[in-house]
Amino acid sequence: MAAPSGAGPAPLVGGSLALTAFALALGTFMQVLDTTIANVSLPTIAGNLGVSSDNSTWIVTAFAVANGVAVPLTGWLMGRFGVVRTFCVSVFLFTIASFLCGIAWDLPSLIGFRILQGAVSGPMIPGSQALLIAIFPVHKRSTALGIWSMTTLVAPIMGPILGGYISDNYHWSWIFLINVPFGMFCAFVCWNKLGKRDTPTRKLPIDQVGLILLVIWVGALQIVLDLGKNDDWFAADRIVIAAVVAAIGFVGWIIWELTDANPAVNLSLFKSRNFTIGTIAFCLGYAVFFANTLLLPLWLQTQLGYTATWAGLVAAPSGAVAVILTPFVARLSGKIDARILATVAFASFGYSYYLRSGYTTGASFYDLMLPLMVQGIAMSTFFLAMLTISLDRIPAERLPSATGISNFARITSGSFAASIITTAWDRRETLHQSRLSEAIGTGSPYQMAQGALTRIGLTDVQAAGAITRQMVAQAYLLASTDLFRISAWLCLAMVIIVWFTRRASPPQGPIAAD
């Protein structure tokens, strides 16, 4: 199909389109995978490097801080150096950084390489998203977004599975080294197929003040979110100081970016109603999804005795359902109001969390897996619908900035969710355990249980320990079901938010066979 006069390069077709789309999706998959794959391996890494588990959390924090700073700068980088060049260099450097992480010899070196990995990977997700949109014909934009959303949602589920399996069976370094061959393939294919189709570059001035303020407030915020729980939040001086720095830095950054002639991050995109409301709903929905993606494996591993691998396998069917349904949803998306698809997504998420609120400590693998299959329906429509709404009527030249801001907000909301869900889980468990202790006490319920246990051969001390363990298990179950139920209600509330947006306009442009 020839490109219209004055348009950019013609969309790819046939095998070139399929190969390039796969490579771009692989770039997204690697980057998202790396945000979760290390989490389940922290105890293994800490033990191997001879450090405490508390210190090992810097492996995650370092990556999150560097990546959080880099993602919003995507629009400026791509405007200055071109979308293709920025993406390919980012993938190549990410591959090198992954190799360095794999050969790290101690904790400081690993943290340093993780900072490098997070910093250079900033343009990977927004870049792959913008390039997927560019290489597909205009009328197949929903297909491009469908491919991108499928990889972005499946990767967080695959992360714990792969991380757990590698930690259980191989050396932890392979969670980073597996990126090397895939990263080289991705960079080579994308440069070979797209190198001559790069976007025009402009000599954009560097917004030094905006960049410095961004580094300060994002870095401080990530420290609060990642270390707050271990430090008992605002009981620790460093968390209070970091929170104050983040708040002041954020306000100063907003004022500067809105008034500077050449801002590093173009916040004027929020003048679009769909971009603003769509980004808010996108972030809230992703936060709830990410929080529950963390909560379920955490409960399974700490309370039900699941290994990291089996805890990940419980969630695997949701990814499989999403992969199967996404192509069909992508075809329908051009014909159906994106707000309806978003409603289906949030309703399915809500129903999935509602089903999880009925879990028991004796739930079978099938009982645990069924709600996750319902979640797969939501995953197949969520990203596609929210991106269609938020990117509605955004000019092509502003897509890199829009996708950069959108992904930065999504990643930050995920960090908030991770901190909030783990803290809420522990506090709800404490509340339920105190109530169970009051209900059982040392009266007849306790004596009956103790008597039954002593009759089967346990001593009084062993019986008391068994009762306490069961009480703790029930307290964590009740805490989990509370949070699942709250998540379900939040999803229903987000259905309302979505309908404040206007209907996304259908793709405009020539519609022809490839």
Secondary structure, 3 states (H helix, E strand, C coil): CCCCCCCCCCCCCHHHHHHHHHHHHHHHHHHHHHHHCCHHHHHHHHHHHCCCHHHHCHHHHHHHHHHHHHHHHHHHHHHHHCHHHHHHHHHHHHHHHHHHHHCCCCHHHHHHHHHHHHHHCCCHHHHHHHHHHHHCCHHHHHHHHHHHHHHHHHHHHHHHHHHHHHHHHCCCCHHHHCHHHHHHHHHHHHHHHHHHHCCCCCCCCCCHHHHHHHHHHHHHHHHHHHHCCCCCHHHCHHHHHHHHHHHHHHHHHHHHHHHCCCCCCCHHHHHCHHHHHHHHHHHHHHHHHHHHHHHHHHHHHHHCCCCHHHHHHHHHHHHHHHHHHHHHHHHHHCCCCHHHHHHHHHHHHHHHHHHHCCCCCCCCHHHHHHHHHHHHHHHHHHHHHHHHHHCCCCCHHHHHHHHHHHHHHHHHHHHHHHHHHHHHHHHHHHHHHHHHHHHHCCCHHHHHHHHHHHHCCCCHHHHHHHHHHHHHHHHHHHHHHHHHHHHHHHHHHHHHHHCCCCCCCCCCCCCCCC
